[in-house]
Structures are given as structure tokens and as C-alpha cells.
């Protein structure tokens, strides 16, 4: 079943938080190379979450102005 745009927007920050947690665990183990790679992925998820939130906010704002 396809997710709504709101479900997707809610899932992306969860993915980002999960990857940030993984970064902390890997960094704690001393694997700094893997931590850097995961950190980049976490940043990508965080940026995607921000973009999705802004997209939805613009749509809501446009709908309210109509």
C-alpha cells in the first residue's frame, strides 16, 4: 500500500535518527571510517527530511491561501 506524503515525511527523520544512533555506536567502537560514511548517510536523510517538510508546508500554505 502506498504511503501518503505525510507518512513519508514522518519516516525520513526516523531513518535519520536511526543512522545517527548507528554512527554513535560505530564511533564508540573506534571505527571512525565507517562512522564517517554513516554520518554522511545520516546527513542525507536529515536534509531529505527538511526538504520534505518544507514541501508539505508550502503545499499547506498554498491550500490555505486558495
Beta strands, then each sheet from edge to edge (+ up, - down):
end
